[in-house]
């Protein structure tokens, strides 16, 4: 029986997760940075069971992109959780509720605005703060320079909230060449040293760079995608020792004309932020030409269309796994190509 035969009872589109490969990727992360320095990002998986898998491996600290992820991790038993998006509006009250509800978990949040820091100081007793540093991505944070020094000083003077350190996400570093990536990391490292005080913790490095940060510093690292990996990172960083653990199951639902197949793999099943030809890789259709995608359909052109009939199954490898996971209510568990007839719920997909 081949792998696709094994999956015939699973409705498509579906997200399949190989638990063995997740475990292997986790051990690779630990071998690179160590359990004490890892603060894995929850945004990739959003699953309680995965958090518990990491906790059993010795990891205590986590990083969340949403309050739902933060709450999920605390409920799963995480010792520390950092909210890596500055909370504003009603989210400040919700964060305060989480801090009060889970006294055994230490909570932290990033800030880049003094007024927001003051609000958190007033409303979230026991919260630790990390200053979000813009190291080149220009998305959030304070750039290196006098404004950062000023914020460090003022946040350090707050009455309740403790300034823990700096959060430095380098999501703009995607150079395939490791030497170039390392040079960029070293440049950012030098800038951090100009502002960092000895008592400060620094959190730095996403999946493409956390190994470099582990080599060049003693700071915390926060990879996320490395746990599941995806086709995009696999193509860009072939030297990194991770396996693709999450793939999509899709089926042919129509043959609309000569050399055309329509698959049940629309926008609602796979992340669609990339260009059409960069959303998914079909290993059984390496020469497929992507013609169009809508909410529930993906139309491709293949010369050997005659090989397929409606109902035939295919595997598809997402180029970007993090937003793809969030499109699915649950994942179907696999090990060594065999279905475990078990699902894990994507518990934190709802903000």
N, C-alpha and C positions, 0 to 999 in steps of 0.2 A: 504494500500500500504506500503510495507516495503522499507527500505532505498535503497536497490539495484534496486528495481523497479523504484524508483525515479530517478535513475542515468542512466537509459537505453539509454537516448539520448546523453550521453557524450562519445565520442570516447576514447578508451583505447590504451595504458596506459595513465593515467591522474593523476595529483596531485589535491587532494581535500582539501580545507581549510575551517574549521569551524570557521566563524568569531566570533561567540559567545564565543567559547573556547579561541580564541586569546584575546578577550577583558577580559575574566576572568583571563587568565594568566598575562596579563598586570597589572591588578589591584592587583594581588598577588605580582608581582615584586615591585609595588609601596608601598604596605603595608609592605614589607620587608625592603626596602632601602630608600623609599621616592623619590619624583620626583626630588628634587634638587641634590641628590647624584647619581642618575642613569645616566649612559652613555651607553645605550644599544648598543650591537654590531649589525651591519647591515648584517653581513655575512650570517646569517641564512635565512633571507627572501629576501633581495635585491629588495624590492618593495617600490615604492613611496607612495602608498596608506597606507602601514603599517607605514611608517615614519609619515605620516600625522595623522594617528590614535594615535600614541604616542605623537605627538605634541599637539593634542587636549586634551590629558590626562594631559598635563602640562610638559612633558619632553622637555628639550631644548638642551641637549648634546648627541652626538652620536659618535660611534667608527666604523671605516671602515677598511676593509681588502684590498680593492682595490681602485684605483682612480675613477673607475666607480661608486662604492658605495658612495664615497665622493661627487662626482658631483651630483649624484641623490639626496642625502640628502640635499645638499645646494639648489638645484633647488626646493625641496619640502618645503623649509622654515626653515631648521634647524638653530638654533642660533650658535651652535658650532659643529665642526666635527674634530675628531682626525684620522689621517691616521696611523694605527697601524703596518705598515710595512715600514721600512726605504726606502725612495725613492732613486733610483739610475738611472744612465743613462738618457734616454729621459724622464723618469717619473718626473725628477726634473723640467723640463720646463713645463710639463703638469700640475704639481701641482701649479707652478707659475701662469699659465693661469687661473686656477680655483680660486686662491686667488684674482686675479685681476677681474675676471668675477662676483664674488659674494661678493661685499664689505660689505653686511649686515651680512655675516656669518664669524665667527672667525674660523681660521684654525690652526691645530696643526699637528705635525708629530713626530714620535719616531725616535730616532737616537741611534746608539751605536758606532759611528765612528767619530772622530774629523774632518777629512777631508770632510766627507759628511756634517757634521754640518756647516762647513765653506762655502761649496757650497750653501747650503740652505740659509745661512745668506746673501750671495751675491745676490742670484737670486729670493728669495721669500720674498719680502717686507711685513712685518706684520705677518709673520709666527711665531707661538710659538713652542717651542721644549720640548719634554719629553724624558728623557734618558731611554732607554729600559734596564731593569734590568733582568738578568738571575737568577731567584730564584730557579732553580732546573730542569727546562725543557730541558736546554742545546740545544735550538733551535736558539735563537737570544739573544742579550743583553750582558751586562757586569756583571760579577759576583760581589758579595759583596766583598769589599776589597779596596786596595789602587788604583787600576785601576779605580774604580767607583768614588772615591774621586777626582782623577785627572781629569776625564772627567767632573764632576760637576763644578770644578773650571774653566776649560778652556772654556766650553760652556757658562758659566756665563759671560765670558769676551768678547763674540762676540759683534760686533758693532750694529747689527740690531735685529737679532732674540733673543727673550726672552726665557730664561730657565724657564719653567713653573713648572717642577717637575719630578716625576718618574712614569714610566709605569711598573707594576709588574704583569705579567700574570702567573698564577699558573696552567697551563693546565695539569701538571703532577699529580695533586692531584685528584685521582679517587677512593680513598679508600671508600668502601660502608659504613664503620663505621663512624658515625658522630663525635664521640669522637676523633678518630684518625685524621680525616680531620681537626678538630679544633686545635689539637695539632700542626699539620703541619703549619696551618695558623698563629698560635701564634709564632712559631719559625721564620717564614719569617717576621712577624711583628716586632719582636725584631731586626732582621738584618736591616730592613728598618730604624728603629729609629736611628741606629748608623750613618747613612749617610744623613738622611733627615734634611733639614733646615726648620725653622718655616714657611717660606714663600712658601714652595713647596706644590703643589698639588700632591697627590698620587692616581693613578688609579690602582685598584687591584681587582682580583676575577672574575672568570668565573661562569658559571651557577651552578656547584656543590658547589661552595664555597662562592658566593657573599653574602649569608645570614650571614655567619660567619664573613666576613669582615664588614658587616653592624653592627653586634653586637660588634665587638672588636675594631672598629676604627670609625673615622668620615670622612673617605676617600671615593672617588668616586668608584662606582662598575660598572662593564661592562659585565653583562650576555648577552647572545645572544640566545642560544638554548631554554631557559626557555619560550620564547614567543610562540614557536610552540611545544616544547617538542618532544620527540621521544621514541621509544621502548627501545633503549639502556639505556638512562638516567632513564626511568621509572623503568626498571628492577634493575638498580644499586642504585638508590636513591629513594626508594618508600616513604620515609618520606617527600620529597619535594612536595609542594602543587600545582603541575602543571598538566594540562591535555594534552593529545596528540591531537593537533589541525589539523595536516596535515597527511593525509593518501593517499595511492595510490589506484586507481581503475584499476583492471586488469581483463582479461577475458580468459577463456579456449579457445585455438585456435586449439588444437589437442589432441587426446588420443592415443599416440604412443605405443601401446602395453598394456599388462595386468597391471592394477593398476598404470598406468602412466597418468599424465596430463601435457600438455605443456601450459604455460601461456605466454601472451605477456608482460613479465616483465624482460627484459634483462638488460645488463650493462648500456644501454642508458636511462634507466628509474629509476634506483635505485642505490645509491652509492655502489660501488663494492670493497671498500678498505678492508673490513672485510672478513673473511673466508666465504665460500658459505653459511653455515648454520646460519651465523650471519648477513646476509644482510637485511633480511626482516622477519616479523612474519605474518603468515596467520591465523587469528583467527578462520576461518571456517574449517581449516585443521590443527588442533593442533598436530596431529601425523605425519604430512608430512615429508618425507625424501627428502632432496634436493639432486638431482642427478647431475645437471649441469646447467650452465648458459652461454649464449653467448650474442651477441649484442642485439638481440630482443626477446630471448626465455629464459624461466625458466622451467626446467623439474623437476617435483616432483613425488614421489611415494606415493600413498595413497591406503589403503585397500578398502575404499568405493568409488572407482573410478566410480562405476556404477551410483552414484547419479548425476553425471555431464555430460553435453553434450557441444560440441563446441558452444560458444556464451554466456555461463553462466558467470555471473559477480562474482568477489570476491574482498574483501578489503584486502590490504596489509599494514602493519605498518613498515615503515623504521626503522632500528636500528640507522641510522645516518641521520638526516634530512637535515643538512646544505648542504652537497654536493649533496643530492638528489634534493633539490629545484633548484640548479643551472643547472640541467639536463632538466628542463622544461621551455618552453617559457612563460607559464602562469599557474595560478591556477584557478580552478573552485570553486566558493564560495558556501558554505553551511551554514545553520543555523538550529539547532535542527533536523538534518537528512534530511532536505529538500534542494533541489537545489535552489539557488537564480537566476539561469540563468544569471550569471554575471561572468566575469573573471577579474583578476588583472594580469597585465603583470609583469614578473620577469625582471624588466627593467635593472638591473645592473649585469645580468649573463654574459654579454659580457664585459670582462675587458677593 
